[in-house]
Amino acid sequence: MQHDLVVSFVGNQATVRKSGMVFPQGLSERSWEQIGSSLRELANSSAWWLADWLIFGETTYGWRRYREAIERTGLDYQTLRNYAWVARRFEQGRRRDSLSFAHHAELARLAPTEQDYWLRKAEQQKWSRNELRKAVRASLAERGANATTPITDGAQSQGVAQLADAADAEKRQPPTTKITIELSATQLDCYAKLAAAHGLSVDEWVTRVLDAVDRRVA
């Protein structure tokens, strides 16, 4: 037996069920458009809600957070980790309601001042997520090109030199390899406890364990 859900954004314009939505005959095009916009906002907000919910659980209940979150949401560990990571990079006062969670995720690796600049730019230009990504990548590529171009102005030369040093430092860093490890729920529970005891996430704890093993073998 299906149970209708009480969802305020549709009012009496449509009936929302877990497995679908039923629309009345004679629904105006304007009402249909408004429902679509509301669904978009709901989908976007749910990512933030899940992220903040997970962070609260992590802060309050420690190691139990991921086991419970996986069971409660049906989402995998990495998806939840990604949500929480983006949310931590943007405290609530800096999030833009007019932009999607995906917009913010595109900028999560940047410094806060750069994040704010691009969020403001995307909001003003009404960029999609892909348009924002394209603009940011073009800017980073141009910045990298400018780092190799001689400039006579002292202040600009210093800035370019700093960018060049940063690029060289990045090149000197050893290449990284992504490893995927499949764990049972019991194993994840056990490792989460050990990681929490050291104040670390599971992936951070695993990395440290592997580094320690490598040093012992060497």
Solvent accessible surface area in square Angstrom, and as a share of the most:
residue,aa,sasa,rsa
1,M,213,0.95
2,Q,104,0.46
3,H,124,0.55
4,D,82,0.43
5,L,76,0.38
6,V,155,0.89
7,V,38,0.22
8,S,108,0.69
9,F,55,0.23
10,V,6,0.04
11,G,54,0.52
12,N,151,0.77
13,Q,55,0.24
14,A,10,0.08
15,T,49,0.29
16,V,20,0.11
17,R,86,0.31
18,K,177,0.75
19,S,90,0.58
20,G,36,0.35
21,M,45,0.20
22,V,73,0.42
23,F,88,0.37
24,P,64,0.40
25,Q,180,0.80
26,G,82,0.78
27,L,48,0.24
28,S,57,0.37
29,E,126,0.56
30,R,156,0.57
31,S,16,0.11
32,W,152,0.53
33,E,73,0.33
34,Q,82,0.37
35,I,4,0.02
36,G,36,0.34
37,S,52,0.33
38,S,34,0.22
39,L,73,0.36
40,R,153,0.56
41,E,73,0.33
42,L,72,0.36
43,A,67,0.52
44,N,25,0.13
45,S,29,0.18
46,S,41,0.27
47,A,11,0.08
48,W,23,0.08
49,W,147,0.52
50,L,45,0.22
51,A,0,0.00
52,D,39,0.20
53,W,110,0.38
54,L,4,0.02
55,I,38,0.19
56,F,123,0.51
57,G,11,0.10
58,E,45,0.20
59,T,112,0.65
60,T,71,0.41
61,Y,120,0.46
62,G,25,0.24
63,W,71,0.25
64,R,105,0.38
65,R,21,0.08
66,Y,0,0.00
67,R,69,0.25
68,E,39,0.18
69,A,1,0.01
70,I,48,0.24
71,E,117,0.52
72,R,178,0.65
73,T,43,0.25
74,G,68,0.65
75,L,57,0.28
76,D,83,0.43
77,Y,44,0.17
78,Q,96,0.43
79,T,40,0.23
80,L,0,0.00
81,R,40,0.14
82,N,73,0.37
83,Y,50,0.19
84,A,0,0.00
85,W,100,0.35
86,V,6,0.04
87,A,3,0.02
88,R,106,0.39
89,R,80,0.29
90,F,0,0.00
91,E,100,0.45
92,Q,126,0.56
93,G,81,0.78
94,R,43,0.16
95,R,39,0.14
96,R,61,0.22
97,D,131,0.68
98,S,81,0.52
99,L,9,0.04
100,S,34,0.22
101,F,20,0.08
102,A,35,0.27
103,H,16,0.07
104,H,0,0.00
105,A,41,0.32
106,E,49,0.22
107,L,0,0.00
108,A,1,0.00
109,R,201,0.74
110,L,27,0.13
111,A,48,0.37
112,P,73,0.46
113,T,109,0.63
114,E,47,0.21
115,Q,1,0.00
116,D,45,0.23
117,Y,95,0.36
118,W,25,0.09
119,L,0,0.00
120,R,106,0.39
121,K,65,0.27
122,A,0,0.00
123,E,60,0.27
124,Q,119,0.53
125,Q,97,0.43
126,K,174,0.74
127,W,53,0.19
128,S,54,0.35
129,R,89,0.32
130,N,92,0.47
131,E,88,0.39
132,L,0,0.00
133,R,76,0.28
134,K,154,0.65
135,A,25,0.19
136,V,12,0.07
137,R,154,0.56
138,A,60,0.47
139,S,34,0.22
140,L,76,0.38
141,A,69,0.54
142,E,109,0.49
143,R,88,0.32
144,G,43,0.41
145,A,60,0.46
146,N,66,0.34
147,A,14,0.11
148,T,116,0.67
149,T,72,0.42
150,P,128,0.80
151,I,62,0.31
152,T,144,0.84
153,D,71,0.37
154,G,56,0.54
155,A,79,0.61
156,Q,105,0.47
157,S,38,0.25
158,Q,113,0.50
159,G,29,0.28
160,V,22,0.13
161,A,51,0.39
162,Q,109,0.48
163,L,65,0.32
164,A,30,0.24
165,D,90,0.47
166,A,61,0.47
167,A,41,0.32
168,D,64,0.33
169,A,39,0.30
170,E,122,0.55
171,K,163,0.69
172,R,178,0.65
173,Q,119,0.53
174,P,104,0.66
175,P,135,0.85
176,T,134,0.78
177,T,118,0.69
178,K,177,0.75
179,I,119,0.60
180,T,114,0.66
181,I,95,0.48
182,E,162,0.73
183,L,64,0.32
184,S,57,0.37
185,A,77,0.59
186,T,107,0.62
187,Q,79,0.35
188,L,21,0.10
189,D,23,0.12
190,C,64,0.38
191,Y,66,0.25
192,A,6,0.05
193,K,93,0.40
194,L,75,0.37
195,A,1,0.01
196,A,35,0.27
197,A,85,0.66
198,H,125,0.56
199,G,68,0.66
200,L,25,0.12
201,S,9,0.06
202,V,7,0.04
203,D,67,0.35
204,E,85,0.38
205,W,39,0.14
206,V,32,0.19
207,T,75,0.44
208,R,150,0.55
209,V,59,0.34
210,L,90,0.45
211,D,68,0.35
212,A,30,0.23
213,V,71,0.41
214,D,95,0.49
215,R,164,0.60
216,R,204,0.74
217,V,123,0.71
218,A,116,0.90
